[in-house]
Amino acid sequence: MPTFIQVLAGMQTRGYVQPEFLELLSRAQLYMVCIGITIQAAVQALQEMRKKGSAQLAILCLINLIIMFIATLLASTADGPETLKHMVGLQSGFLFLGAMLVSGSTTWTCSKEAARRDL
């Protein structure tokens, strides 16, 4: 959201140069968002697995942890002096989409398991 507001505010000023989409993504700190989303999904899966073990939830939890680990490694070098901003934007964008897909699947599976258990 801060990146989006920065672009909107910049558009109101004279001489503003619109950044490329991938450069914009590199400013958005999507690695940190990925870490937060995947941690939340992994904890949700672990809590649901305590109530009733599920191989599907175990696999989703593992994938969430792998995405979190990759995002942590990539975030540590994303702001370096010789970093290619368009590559950071591309990688963080794809990782964000993957994190959204896997964490959404985890949440949906947890909800499905909880509803099945509560019947």
N, CA, C and O of each residue as an XYZ file, in Angstrom:
476
protein
N       0.808     -1.194      0.000
C       0.000      0.000      0.000
C       0.863      1.275      0.000
O       0.546      2.213     -0.732
N       1.949      1.339      0.801
C       2.774      2.550      0.753
C       3.368      2.814     -0.629
O       3.498      3.969     -1.036
N       3.727      1.765     -1.347
C       4.281      1.941     -2.691
C       3.222      2.511     -3.623
O       3.512      3.404     -4.420
N       2.006      2.007     -3.532
C       0.909      2.494     -4.356
C       0.616      3.962     -4.059
O       0.393      4.752     -4.977
N       0.618      4.326     -2.780
C       0.368      5.724     -2.393
C       1.502      6.617     -2.884
O       1.267      7.748     -3.310
N       2.735      6.107     -2.823
C       3.879      6.876     -3.315
C       3.736      7.163     -4.811
O       4.049      8.265     -5.261
N       3.268      6.185     -5.578
C       3.067      6.389     -7.013
C       1.967      7.419     -7.253
O       2.121      8.306     -8.092
N       0.870      7.305     -6.528
C      -0.223      8.265     -6.695
C       0.215      9.680     -6.326
O      -0.119     10.641     -7.020
N       0.960      9.803     -5.236
C       1.454     11.121     -4.830
C       2.460     11.656     -5.850
O       2.473     12.853     -6.138
N       3.287     10.790     -6.388
C       4.267     11.213     -7.383
C       3.623     11.692     -8.661
O       4.142     12.596     -9.315
N       2.500     11.100     -9.028
C       1.804     11.488    -10.250
C       1.263     12.910    -10.162
O       0.972     13.525    -11.188
N       1.125     13.436     -8.956
C       0.619     14.789     -8.765
C       1.711     15.842     -8.896
O       1.421     17.037     -8.950
N       2.950     15.407     -8.947
C       4.051     16.368     -8.999
C       4.567     16.531    -10.422
O       4.493     15.612    -11.237
N       5.082     17.696    -10.696
C       5.628     18.008    -12.011
C       6.950     17.263    -12.199
O       7.765     17.203    -11.279
N       7.159     16.711    -13.361
C       8.409     16.034    -13.673
C       8.505     14.614    -13.146
O       9.582     14.018    -13.168
N       7.403     14.068    -12.675
C       7.419     12.704    -12.133
C       7.614     11.700    -13.264
O       6.946     11.785    -14.294
N       8.518     10.761    -13.078
C       8.766      9.713    -14.060
C       8.174      8.414    -13.506
O       8.583      7.927    -12.452
N       7.226      7.879    -14.225
C       6.562      6.645    -13.802
C       7.564      5.484    -13.828
O       8.160      5.217    -14.872
N       7.759      4.792    -12.698
C       8.692      3.663    -12.694
C       8.115      2.475    -13.456
O       6.901      2.342    -13.608
N       9.004      1.626    -13.925
C       8.561      0.404    -14.594
C       7.863     -0.492    -13.580
O       8.074     -0.365    -12.374
N       7.032     -1.398    -14.079
C       6.248     -2.267    -13.205
C       7.138     -3.127    -12.310
O       6.879     -3.246    -11.113
N       8.186     -3.726    -12.882
C       9.055     -4.588    -12.084
C       9.834     -3.788    -11.042
O      10.085     -4.284     -9.944
N      10.214     -2.567    -11.375
C      10.882     -1.719    -10.388
C       9.922     -1.359     -9.266
O      10.312     -1.284     -8.101
N       8.674     -1.138     -9.625
C       7.648     -0.853     -8.635
C       7.464     -2.039     -7.696
O       7.331     -1.866     -6.484
N       7.458     -3.250     -8.263
C       7.343     -4.451     -7.429
C       8.537     -4.595     -6.500
O       8.390     -5.043     -5.363
N       9.713     -4.218     -6.974
C      10.899     -4.348     -6.123
C      10.844     -3.407     -4.930
O      11.462     -3.685     -3.902
N      10.124     -2.308     -5.042
C       9.965     -1.375     -3.919
C       8.906     -1.836     -2.929
O       8.858     -1.332     -1.807
N       8.068     -2.770     -3.311
C       6.897     -3.124     -2.526
C       7.196     -4.052     -1.349
O       6.295     -4.364     -0.570
N       8.439     -4.496     -1.209
C       8.819     -5.373     -0.098
C       7.966     -6.641     -0.065
O       7.512     -7.073      0.995
N       7.758     -7.226     -1.240
C       6.917     -8.424     -1.323
C       7.533     -9.628     -0.631
O       6.815    -10.549     -0.240
N       8.850     -9.637     -0.473
C       9.466    -10.751      0.255
C       8.956    -10.784      1.699
O       8.659    -11.853      2.232
N       8.857     -9.611      2.326
C       8.372     -9.562      3.705
C       6.904     -9.990      3.791
O       6.495    -10.656      4.742
N       6.132     -9.604      2.797
C       4.727    -10.012      2.755
C       4.635    -11.534      2.606
O       3.810    -12.176      3.257
N       5.483    -12.109      1.746
C       5.506    -13.566      1.564
C       5.835    -14.282      2.863
O       5.216    -15.291      3.200
N       6.816    -13.755      3.591
C       7.205    -14.372      4.857
C       6.030    -14.364      5.833
O       5.753    -15.377      6.474
N       5.347    -13.242      5.949
C       4.206    -13.149      6.852
C       3.057    -14.059      6.469
O       2.458    -14.706      7.328
N       2.747    -14.109      5.183
C       1.640    -14.949      4.708
C       1.939    -16.426      4.942
O       1.077    -17.170      5.408
N       3.157    -16.848      4.619
C       3.482    -18.269      4.737
C       3.608    -18.702      6.194
O       3.253    -19.833      6.530
N       4.104    -17.826      7.065
C       4.161    -18.175      8.491
C       2.751    -18.367      9.033
O       2.480    -19.329      9.752
N       1.861    -17.456      8.688
C       0.477    -17.570      9.159
C      -0.150    -18.870      8.688
O      -0.816    -19.557      9.463
N       0.057    -19.212      7.424
C      -0.533    -20.438      6.880
C       0.085    -21.678      7.506
O      -0.624    -22.648      7.775
N       1.391    -21.666      7.743
C       2.048    -22.820      8.357
C       1.545    -23.041      9.784
O       1.299    -24.178     10.187
N       1.393    -21.957     10.547
C       0.887    -22.081     11.922
C      -0.548    -22.583     11.912
O      -0.918    -23.419     12.737
N      -1.352    -22.085     10.995
C      -2.734    -22.549     10.889
C      -2.781    -24.032     10.569
O      -3.587    -24.766     11.141
N      -1.923    -24.482      9.660
C      -1.883    -25.900      9.307
C      -1.425    -26.756     10.483
O      -1.970    -27.833     10.724
N      -0.422    -26.274     11.214
C       0.064    -27.031     12.373
C      -1.001    -27.136     13.461
O      -1.136    -28.182     14.096
N      -1.752    -26.065     13.678
C      -2.820    -26.109     14.668
C      -3.912    -27.088     14.260
O      -4.435    -27.822     15.099
N      -4.252    -27.102     12.994
C      -5.277    -28.030     12.520
C      -4.766    -29.474     12.553
O      -5.528    -30.398     12.834
N      -3.479    -29.662     12.266
C      -2.908    -31.018     12.286
C      -2.856    -31.572     13.706
O      -2.897    -32.789     13.890
N      -2.767    -30.703     14.715
C      -2.791    -31.174     16.107
C      -4.136    -31.805     16.444
O      -4.208    -32.743     17.238
N      -5.185    -31.293     15.844
C      -6.522    -31.808     16.110
C      -6.789    -33.088     15.341
O      -7.393    -34.028     15.858
N      -6.330    -33.110     14.096
C      -6.502    -34.301     13.266
C      -5.420    -34.271     12.201
O      -5.385    -33.366     11.367
N      -4.546    -35.252     12.230
C      -3.449    -35.309     11.272
C      -3.947    -35.488      9.844
O      -4.903    -36.221      9.592
N      -3.289    -34.810      8.922
C      -3.658    -34.890      7.521
C      -2.388    -34.783      6.687
O      -1.584    -33.869      6.874
N      -2.218    -35.719      5.771
C      -1.028    -35.695      4.910
C      -1.044    -34.470      4.007
O       0.005    -33.886      3.739
N      -2.221    -34.077      3.536
C      -2.330    -32.914      2.666
C      -1.892    -31.642      3.403
O      -1.190    -30.803      2.840
N      -2.310    -31.511      4.657
C      -1.904    -30.345      5.434
C      -0.412    -30.369      5.737
O       0.234    -29.321      5.761
N       0.134    -31.544      5.966
C       1.572    -31.647      6.224
C       2.374    -31.199      5.006
O       3.378    -30.502      5.145
N       1.936    -31.596      3.818
C       2.616    -31.204      2.582
C       2.495    -29.695      2.358
O       3.478    -29.040      2.010
N       1.297    -29.143      2.556
C       1.097    -27.699      2.398
C       1.925    -26.910      3.408
O       2.477    -25.859      3.081
N       2.008    -27.417      4.632
C       2.818    -26.756      5.651
C       4.286    -26.755      5.244
O       4.972    -25.744      5.399
N       4.766    -27.861      4.733
C       6.152    -27.949      4.280
C       6.424    -26.984      3.122
O       7.461    -26.321      3.103
N       5.509    -26.903      2.167
C       5.673    -25.983      1.031
C       5.682    -24.535      1.524
O       6.472    -23.723      1.044
N       4.810    -24.208      2.478
C       4.805    -22.864      3.052
C       6.141    -22.538      3.707
O       6.654    -21.430      3.552
N       6.703    -23.487      4.431
C       7.989    -23.258      5.084
C       9.119    -23.103      4.071
O      10.042    -22.317      4.285
N       9.050    -23.845      2.975
C      10.065    -23.711      1.920
C       9.979    -22.323      1.278
O      11.003    -21.677      1.057
N       8.766    -21.868      0.980
C       8.593    -20.527      0.400
C       9.097    -19.467      1.373
O       9.744    -18.505      0.962
N       8.803    -19.639      2.662
C       9.269    -18.690      3.661
C      10.796    -18.653      3.708
O      11.386    -17.576      3.804
N      11.432    -19.808      3.642
C      12.889    -19.888      3.667
C      13.493    -19.196      2.440
O      14.453    -18.435      2.563
N      12.931    -19.460      1.263
C      13.427    -18.827      0.034
C      13.246    -17.313      0.102
O      14.151    -16.564     -0.268
N      12.079    -16.856      0.573
C      11.827    -15.420      0.678
C      12.788    -14.765      1.660
O      13.240    -13.643      1.428
N      13.103    -15.446      2.745
C      14.048    -14.905      3.722
C      15.435    -14.755      3.111
O      16.093    -13.732      3.299
N      15.877    -15.774      2.380
C      17.190    -15.699      1.737
C      17.248    -14.587      0.693
O      18.217    -13.830      0.643
N      16.217    -14.488     -0.135
C      16.216    -13.464     -1.179
C      16.050    -12.057     -0.609
O      16.598    -11.100     -1.156
N      15.304    -11.924      0.479
C      15.106    -10.603      1.088
C      16.404    -10.063      1.671
O      16.602     -8.850      1.739
N      17.282    -10.959      2.088
C      18.524    -10.499      2.712
C      19.443     -9.786      1.727
O      20.298     -9.002      2.139
N      19.280    -10.044      0.447
C      20.139     -9.399     -0.554
C      19.373     -8.476     -1.492
O      19.939     -7.998     -2.475
N      18.109     -8.217     -1.215
C      17.273     -7.437     -2.143
C      17.620     -5.965     -2.196
O      17.294     -5.295     -3.176
N      18.269     -5.447     -1.175
C      18.575     -4.011     -1.138
C      20.058     -3.708     -1.290
O      20.517     -2.636     -0.895
N      20.803     -4.633     -1.854
C      22.234     -4.422     -2.034
C      22.537     -3.354     -3.061
O      21.674     -3.004     -3.867
N      23.761     -2.827     -3.042
C      24.123     -1.749     -3.963
C      24.172     -2.194     -5.427
O      23.962     -1.377     -6.323
N      24.439     -3.444     -5.677
C      24.534     -3.918     -7.058
C      23.347     -4.805     -7.451
O      23.436     -5.590     -8.395
N      22.255     -4.673     -6.729
C      21.062     -5.479     -6.987
C      20.362     -4.996     -8.249
O      20.219     -3.792     -8.461
N      19.930     -5.921     -9.077
C      19.139     -5.593    -10.269
C      17.678     -5.474     -9.845
O      17.022     -6.470     -9.540
N      17.186     -4.246     -9.833
C      15.838     -3.987     -9.312
C      14.753     -4.712    -10.104
O      13.778     -5.188     -9.521
N      14.909     -4.802    -11.427
C      13.880     -5.492    -12.206
C      13.872     -6.989    -11.889
O      12.814     -7.617    -11.945
N      15.037     -7.579    -11.555
C      15.077     -8.996    -11.201
C      14.471     -9.228     -9.811
O      13.788    -10.227     -9.586
N      14.724     -8.303     -8.889
C      14.096     -8.387     -7.566
C      12.579     -8.299     -7.713
O      11.846     -9.039     -7.058
N      12.110     -7.396     -8.571
C      10.673     -7.266     -8.799
C      10.071     -8.517     -9.397
O       8.991     -8.947     -8.990
N      10.766     -9.112    -10.372
C      10.276    -10.327    -11.009
C      10.228    -11.489    -10.027
O       9.216    -12.184     -9.930
N      11.324    -11.700     -9.297
C      11.385    -12.814     -8.351
C      10.393    -12.629     -7.209
O       9.708    -13.577     -6.824
N      10.310    -11.426     -6.669
C       9.389    -11.210     -5.552
C       7.937    -11.316     -6.012
O       7.083    -11.773     -5.253
N       7.652    -10.905     -7.229
C       6.291    -11.040     -7.756
C       5.873    -12.488     -7.909
O       4.775    -12.869     -7.505
N       6.746    -13.295     -8.491
C       6.422    -14.716     -8.645
C       6.339    -15.424     -7.300
O       5.465    -16.266     -7.096
N       7.238    -15.090     -6.386
C       7.202    -15.707     -5.067
C       5.935    -15.294     -4.315
O       5.349    -16.099     -3.591
N       5.517    -14.041     -4.486
C       4.285    -13.566     -3.854
C       3.072    -14.330     -4.387
O       2.203    -14.738     -3.616
N       3.017    -14.521     -5.704
C       1.900    -15.282     -6.282
C       1.895    -16.720     -5.764
O       0.841    -17.265     -5.435
N       3.068    -17.322     -5.696
C       3.166    -18.683     -5.161
C       2.747    -18.752     -3.702
O       2.053    -19.684     -3.294
N       3.168    -17.768     -2.915
C       2.799    -17.732     -1.502
C       1.293    -17.567     -1.334
O       0.684    -18.202     -0.474
N       0.701    -16.718     -2.154
C      -0.750    -16.530     -2.076
C      -1.497    -17.810     -2.433
O      -2.478    -18.166     -1.780
N      -1.033    -18.492     -3.460
C      -1.672    -19.734     -3.894
C      -1.569    -20.817     -2.828
O      -2.566    -21.455     -2.489
N      -0.365    -21.026     -2.302
C      -0.164    -22.097     -1.324
C      -0.822    -21.759      0.012
O      -1.444    -22.626      0.626
N      -0.695    -20.518      0.468
C      -1.318    -20.167      1.748
C      -2.843    -20.164      1.639
O      -3.537    -20.520      2.591
N      -3.356    -19.768      0.494
C      -4.804    -19.851      0.285
C      -5.293    -21.286      0.282
O      -6.343    -21.595      0.846
N      -4.533    -22.155     -0.351
C      -4.881    -23.584     -0.343
C      -4.824    -24.147      1.066
O      -5.650    -24.976      1.445
N      -3.850    -23.696      1.838
C      -3.732    -24.160      3.226
C      -4.937    -23.723      4.043
O      -5.515    -24.521      4.779
N      -5.313    -22.463      3.916
C      -6.464    -21.953      4.660
C      -7.743    -22.673      4.247
O      -8.565    -23.019      5.096
N      -7.911    -22.895      2.958
C      -9.099    -23.599      2.476
C      -9.134    -25.032      2.997
O     -10.186    -25.513      3.417
N      -7.997    -25.713      2.974
C      -7.932    -27.096      3.460
C      -8.197    -27.151      4.961
O      -8.883    -28.058      5.433
N      -7.663    -26.196      5.715
C      -7.919    -26.158      7.155
C      -9.401    -25.942      7.440
O      -9.969    -26.581      8.326
N     -10.014    -25.052      6.695
C     -11.445    -24.801      6.881
C     -12.266    -26.031      6.531
O     -13.235    -26.354      7.218
N     -11.880    -26.713      5.466
C     -12.575    -27.920      5.066
C     -12.435    -29.009      6.125
O     -13.409    -29.687      6.451
N     -11.231    -29.179      6.662
C     -10.996    -30.181      7.703
C     -11.769    -29.849      8.974
O     -12.326    -30.745      9.609
N     -11.812    -28.571      9.353
C     -12.537    -28.153     10.556
C     -14.038    -28.384     10.382
O     -14.709    -28.832     11.312
N     -14.561    -28.084      9.212
C     -15.984    -28.289      8.972
C     -16.324    -29.775      8.981
O     -17.366    -30.175      9.500
N     -15.456    -30.581      8.413
C     -15.694    -32.033      8.405
C     -15.640    -32.593      9.819
O     -16.425    -33.474     10.171
N     -14.714    -32.084     10.633
C     -14.556    -32.574     12.000
C     -15.731    -32.140     12.880
O     -16.147    -32.885     13.768
N     -16.259    -30.957     12.642
C     -17.323    -30.432     13.487
C     -18.702    -30.976     13.165
O     -19.653    -30.739     13.909
N     -18.819    -31.698     12.072
C     -20.136    -32.256     11.731
C     -20.536    -33.401     12.618
O     -21.616    -33.966     12.447
